[in-house]
Amino acid sequence: MLCTKFVLAAVFVFAAISTGTNAYSASEGGRLTNLAAVTEEANFIFAGRVVDVIYRMSDIRSKEETSFPFAIVTYEVQNVIRGKTPGNTFTMLIMGGPDGRGRFLELSEMPKFQIGDKDLMFLSGNGEEQCPIVGCQWGRFRLLDGRVYDTVGAPVKIIDHKWIVARGLPPEALRVFRYPTPRFDELISNPEVQELMKENNMTIDEARKRYEVEAPKFVEIYTETTDEVGVEEDNTRTSILPGIKVIPENVRSLAQITANLSIEPISIDEFVSTIQEIQRGITRQPAFIPSIDPKMPIFVAKSVDESPLKLEQANEIKQLTKQDAAELEALQNQDFNPVLKAK
């Protein structure tokens, strides 16, 4: 579905997770998100606080399958904006996270969650796909001190013609992500950790004692800022949903929009009010999304690559030739399997 990579966190067996920070940079850039498209696509929109995060590996049905980490995230639902809530709490399933053996499955454009996060979520489903959020990272907005930030922490500065403009560096509170350090008995099953022990002539008992003393309780990833200021408009990251033109003609250029932006991000009340206004023009009734059982089996869905569309692809999506349409219909008839089925 998305580009994935395993990031080995085990630098040394007794310091499998560094007590320092694993930093990645976040320069001051800009993002546009089509709030009308995200709202219309959503079946459940709510504001809430993360009260629990459990990490589990997916279940295996055959020898050909691989087990992957998943996060089971539970929210305390505080304000329902669209759809119906299954209760005071809502639990969703999202792919990614630690595997318990010193590695972390990081998926491009897949948000990460920790206890205490306050978010405004746009959900399309739950438990059926690897990411239940509309547009994945595009359907999550962070809430802090009554203000709104996008999923990477960039302040939402303005909503212009139903387009969200997020621009700037994330505040300190949104730069830290933590997840539990793996238990030693799980970590030791990692072949790479075993090899490190051999290289350093350490026995299991020696490694266990040092790990119990020196390993931190949490792995901490910190987002560092850079001195880079701004991005060119052509490089602005823009949300794309199938059939939605990337930049409507009635929207001013990013330079025009951001010329006189205030320092403060927009308020939660203003953001929610705009969503409610958009909802009044939507005729589709949202489907009910149930909360998942944290103990339910987890299976990796088989799906084709769904990488974000390129700009030119999005603009041409409604201009299919007869041949393109015939090929698309053929793919649909065989569940999007590009290999032709034998007759």
C-alpha positions as CSV (number, residue, x, y, z in Angstrom):
1,M,0.0,0.0,0.0
2,L,2.7,2.5,1.1
3,C,6.4,2.6,0.9
4,T,7.7,0.8,4.0
5,K,11.0,0.3,5.7
6,F,12.2,-1.3,8.9
7,V,14.3,1.0,11.0
8,L,16.7,-1.0,13.3
9,A,16.7,0.7,16.7
10,A,19.1,-1.8,18.2
11,V,22.5,-0.1,18.2
12,F,23.9,-2.3,20.9
13,V,22.1,-5.0,23.0
14,F,22.1,-3.2,26.3
15,A,21.3,0.1,24.6
16,A,19.0,-1.3,21.9
17,I,17.2,2.0,22.1
18,S,19.3,5.0,22.5
19,T,18.7,7.2,25.6
20,G,19.3,10.1,23.4
21,T,17.0,11.2,20.5
22,N,16.7,9.8,17.0
23,A,16.2,13.1,15.2
24,Y,14.8,13.9,11.8
25,S,14.5,17.4,10.3
26,A,11.3,19.4,9.7
27,S,12.0,22.6,7.8
28,E,9.5,25.4,7.6
29,G,7.3,24.5,4.6
30,G,3.7,24.6,3.4
31,R,0.9,22.2,2.8
32,L,-2.6,22.5,1.3
33,T,-5.4,20.1,2.2
34,N,-8.8,20.1,0.5
35,L,-11.1,20.3,3.6
36,A,-14.3,19.8,1.5
37,A,-13.0,16.6,-0.1
38,V,-11.7,15.2,3.2
39,T,-15.0,16.0,5.0
40,E,-17.2,14.5,2.3
41,E,-15.1,11.3,2.2
42,A,-15.3,10.9,6.0
43,N,-17.8,8.7,7.7
44,F,-16.8,9.7,11.2
45,I,-15.3,13.0,12.3
46,F,-14.5,13.6,16.0
47,A,-12.2,15.4,18.4
48,G,-10.7,13.3,21.1
49,R,-7.7,12.4,23.3
50,V,-5.6,9.2,23.0
51,V,-6.0,7.2,26.2
52,D,-4.3,4.0,25.2
53,V,-1.9,2.6,22.5
54,I,-1.3,-1.1,22.2
55,Y,1.2,-2.6,19.7
56,R,0.6,-6.1,18.3
57,M,2.0,-8.2,15.4
58,S,-0.4,-9.3,12.7
59,D,-1.6,-12.9,12.6
60,I,-0.2,-15.4,10.1
61,R,-2.6,-17.6,8.0
62,S,0.0,-19.3,5.8
63,K,3.8,-19.7,5.5
64,E,3.9,-17.2,2.6
65,E,2.6,-14.3,4.8
66,T,4.8,-12.0,6.9
67,S,3.8,-10.6,10.3
68,F,3.8,-6.8,10.6
69,P,3.4,-4.4,13.6
70,F,0.1,-2.7,14.1
71,A,-1.0,0.1,16.6
72,I,-4.3,-0.3,18.3
73,V,-5.2,3.3,19.3
74,T,-8.1,4.2,21.7
75,Y,-9.5,7.7,21.9
76,E,-11.7,9.3,24.5
77,V,-14.4,10.8,22.2
78,Q,-15.0,14.4,23.2
79,N,-16.9,16.0,20.3
80,V,-18.6,14.2,17.4
81,I,-18.8,16.4,14.3
82,R,-20.0,13.9,11.7
83,G,-21.4,10.4,12.0
84,K,-22.3,8.5,15.1
85,T,-20.0,7.4,17.9
86,P,-20.1,3.8,19.1
87,G,-19.6,5.0,22.7
88,N,-17.5,7.3,24.9
89,T,-14.3,5.7,23.5
90,F,-13.3,4.7,20.0
91,T,-10.6,2.2,19.1
92,M,-9.0,2.1,15.7
93,L,-6.3,-0.1,14.0
94,I,-3.4,1.4,12.0
95,M,-0.4,-0.3,10.5
96,G,3.1,0.5,11.8
97,G,5.0,0.6,15.1
98,P,7.6,-1.4,17.0
99,D,7.9,-5.1,16.5
100,G,9.0,-5.8,20.1
101,R,12.4,-6.9,18.8
102,G,14.2,-3.6,18.6
103,R,12.8,-2.6,15.1
104,F,10.2,-0.1,14.1
105,L,8.0,-0.4,11.0
106,E,7.8,3.2,9.7
107,L,5.4,3.7,6.8
108,S,5.5,6.8,4.7
109,E,2.6,9.2,5.3
110,M,1.2,7.0,8.1
111,P,0.7,8.9,11.4
112,K,2.0,7.7,14.7
113,F,0.1,8.0,18.0
114,Q,0.9,8.2,21.7
115,I,-1.1,8.5,24.9
116,G,-2.1,12.1,25.5
117,D,-2.4,13.2,21.9
118,K,-5.4,15.4,21.2
119,D,-6.6,15.2,17.6
120,L,-9.4,16.0,15.3
121,M,-9.9,12.8,13.2
122,F,-11.5,12.2,9.8
123,L,-12.1,8.5,9.4
124,S,-13.4,6.5,6.4
125,G,-13.4,3.0,7.9
126,N,-11.8,0.9,10.6
127,G,-10.1,-2.5,10.8
128,E,-10.5,-3.2,7.1
129,E,-7.6,-1.2,5.7
130,Q,-4.0,-0.6,6.9
131,C,-5.0,3.1,7.5
132,P,-8.6,4.0,8.5
133,I,-8.0,7.8,8.2
134,V,-9.2,9.7,5.1
135,G,-6.1,10.2,3.0
136,C,-4.1,8.7,5.9
137,Q,-2.0,11.6,7.2
138,W,-4.3,14.2,5.5
139,G,-7.2,13.3,7.8
140,R,-5.6,13.9,11.1
141,F,-5.2,17.3,12.8
142,R,-3.4,17.9,16.0
143,L,-5.0,20.1,18.7
144,L,-2.9,22.1,21.2
145,D,-3.9,25.0,23.5
146,G,-7.1,25.6,21.5
147,R,-5.3,25.8,18.2
148,V,-5.0,23.5,15.1
149,Y,-1.9,21.9,13.5
150,D,-1.6,19.3,10.7
151,T,-0.4,15.8,11.3
152,V,3.3,16.8,11.1
153,G,2.8,19.7,13.5
154,A,2.7,22.5,11.0
155,P,0.4,25.3,12.2
156,V,-2.9,25.6,10.2
157,K,-2.8,29.3,9.3
158,I,-6.0,29.8,7.3
159,I,-8.8,28.0,5.4
160,D,-9.1,29.6,2.0
161,H,-12.0,28.6,-0.3
162,K,-12.2,25.3,1.8
163,W,-8.5,24.7,1.4
164,I,-6.5,24.3,4.6
165,V,-3.1,26.1,4.5
166,A,-0.6,24.7,7.0
167,R,2.7,26.5,7.2
168,G,5.5,26.8,9.7
169,L,7.5,24.8,12.2
170,P,5.8,22.5,14.8
171,P,5.7,23.7,18.4
172,E,7.9,21.9,20.9
173,A,5.1,19.9,22.4
174,L,4.4,18.2,19.0
175,R,8.0,17.3,18.2
176,V,8.4,14.3,20.5
177,F,7.1,10.8,19.8
178,R,7.6,7.9,22.3
179,Y,6.9,4.2,22.3
180,P,7.8,1.5,24.8
181,T,11.2,-0.1,24.9
182,P,11.1,-3.8,24.0
183,R,11.4,-6.4,26.7
184,F,14.8,-8.2,26.8
185,D,13.3,-11.6,26.1
186,E,11.7,-10.3,22.9
187,L,14.8,-8.3,21.9
188,I,17.1,-11.2,22.2
189,S,15.1,-13.1,19.5
190,N,16.4,-10.5,17.0
191,P,19.2,-12.1,14.9
192,E,20.9,-8.8,14.5
193,V,21.0,-8.3,18.3
194,Q,22.4,-11.8,18.7
195,E,25.2,-11.0,16.2
196,L,26.0,-7.8,18.2
197,M,26.3,-9.9,21.3
198,K,28.8,-12.2,19.6
199,E,30.8,-9.3,18.3
200,N,31.1,-7.9,21.9
201,N,31.7,-11.3,23.6
202,M,28.6,-10.9,25.8
203,T,26.6,-13.7,27.4
204,I,22.8,-13.6,27.6
205,D,23.0,-13.1,31.4
206,E,25.5,-10.3,31.1
207,A,23.4,-8.6,28.4
208,R,20.2,-9.0,30.4
209,K,21.7,-7.4,33.5
210,R,23.1,-4.4,31.6
211,Y,19.8,-4.0,29.7
212,E,17.7,-4.1,32.8
213,V,19.9,-1.3,34.3
214,E,20.6,0.9,31.3
215,A,17.7,0.5,28.9
216,P,15.3,3.5,29.0
217,K,11.5,3.0,29.7
218,F,10.6,4.6,26.3
219,V,12.2,5.1,22.9
220,E,12.0,8.8,22.1
221,I,12.1,10.3,18.6
222,Y,12.5,14.1,18.5
223,T,11.8,16.3,15.5
224,E,14.6,18.8,15.0
225,T,13.9,22.1,13.3
226,T,16.2,23.7,10.6
227,D,17.0,27.2,9.6
228,E,15.4,26.7,6.2
229,V,12.6,29.1,5.6
230,G,9.7,28.5,3.2
231,V,9.3,26.4,0.1
232,E,8.5,27.2,-3.5
233,E,4.9,26.9,-4.4
234,D,5.5,24.0,-6.8
235,N,7.0,22.0,-3.9
236,T,4.1,22.5,-1.6
237,R,2.7,19.2,-0.4
238,T,-0.9,18.9,-1.4
239,S,-3.5,16.4,-0.5
240,I,-5.0,14.4,-3.4
241,L,-8.1,12.3,-3.5
242,P,-9.3,10.5,-6.6
243,G,-11.3,12.7,-8.9
244,I,-10.5,15.9,-7.1
245,K,-8.5,18.5,-9.0
246,V,-5.4,19.4,-7.1
247,I,-5.6,23.2,-7.1
248,P,-9.0,24.7,-8.1
249,E,-8.9,27.8,-10.3
250,N,-10.7,29.9,-7.7
251,V,-8.0,29.4,-5.1
252,R,-5.3,32.0,-5.0
253,S,-1.6,31.0,-5.2
254,L,0.1,29.9,-2.0
255,A,2.2,33.1,-2.1
256,Q,-0.9,35.2,-2.1
257,I,-2.6,33.2,0.6
258,T,0.4,33.3,3.0
259,A,1.5,36.9,2.4
260,N,-0.3,38.3,5.4
261,L,-0.9,35.3,7.6
262,S,-1.1,35.8,11.4
263,I,1.5,34.2,13.7
264,E,-1.2,32.2,15.6
265,P,-2.7,29.1,14.1
266,I,-6.5,29.1,13.7
267,S,-8.7,28.2,16.6
268,I,-10.4,24.8,17.1
269,D,-13.8,26.6,17.1
270,E,-13.1,28.2,13.7
271,F,-11.9,24.9,12.2
272,V,-14.9,23.0,13.5
273,S,-17.3,25.7,12.3
274,T,-15.9,25.4,8.8
275,I,-16.4,21.7,8.8
276,Q,-20.0,22.0,9.9
277,E,-20.6,24.6,7.1
278,I,-19.2,22.1,4.5
279,Q,-21.4,19.3,6.0
280,R,-24.6,21.2,5.3
281,G,-23.9,20.9,1.6
282,I,-23.2,17.2,1.7
283,T,-26.0,14.9,0.6
284,R,-24.3,11.5,1.3
285,Q,-25.2,10.1,4.7
286,P,-22.1,8.8,6.6
287,A,-21.8,5.1,7.2
288,F,-21.5,3.9,10.7
289,I,-18.0,3.0,11.8
290,P,-17.7,0.5,14.7
291,S,-14.9,0.5,17.2
292,I,-12.7,-2.5,17.0
293,D,-12.1,-5.1,19.6
294,P,-8.4,-4.8,20.7
295,K,-8.2,-8.6,21.0
296,M,-9.5,-9.2,17.4
297,P,-7.2,-11.1,15.0
298,I,-5.1,-8.8,12.8
299,F,-4.6,-9.7,9.1
300,V,-2.6,-7.7,6.5
301,A,-4.9,-6.7,3.7
302,K,-3.8,-7.7,0.2
303,S,-4.0,-4.5,-1.9
304,V,-2.3,-2.9,-4.9
305,D,0.2,-0.1,-4.6
306,E,-1.7,3.0,-3.7
307,S,1.0,5.6,-3.9
308,P,-0.2,9.2,-4.1
309,L,-1.1,10.3,-7.6
310,K,1.2,12.7,-9.4
311,L,-0.1,16.2,-10.2
312,E,-0.5,15.5,-13.9
313,Q,-2.3,12.2,-13.2
314,A,-4.8,13.9,-11.0
315,N,-5.6,16.5,-13.6
316,E,-6.1,13.8,-16.3
317,I,-8.1,11.4,-14.2
318,K,-11.4,12.3,-15.9
319,Q,-10.0,12.1,-19.4
320,L,-9.7,8.3,-20.0
321,T,-9.5,7.0,-23.5
322,K,-11.7,4.1,-24.6
323,Q,-8.7,1.8,-24.3
324,D,-7.9,3.1,-20.8
325,A,-11.5,2.6,-19.7
326,A,-11.5,-1.0,-21.1
327,E,-8.2,-1.8,-19.3
328,L,-9.5,-0.3,-16.0
329,E,-12.7,-2.4,-16.3
330,A,-10.7,-5.5,-16.9
331,L,-8.6,-4.8,-13.8
332,Q,-11.7,-4.3,-11.8
333,N,-13.1,-7.6,-12.9
334,Q,-10.1,-9.4,-11.6
335,D,-9.7,-7.5,-8.3
336,F,-7.0,-5.2,-9.7
337,N,-4.6,-8.1,-10.2
338,P,-2.3,-6.9,-13.0
339,V,-1.6,-10.5,-14.0
340,L,-4.3,-11.8,-16.5
341,K,-6.2,-14.7,-15.2
342,A,-6.2,-17.9,-17.4
343,K,-9.6,-18.6,-19.1
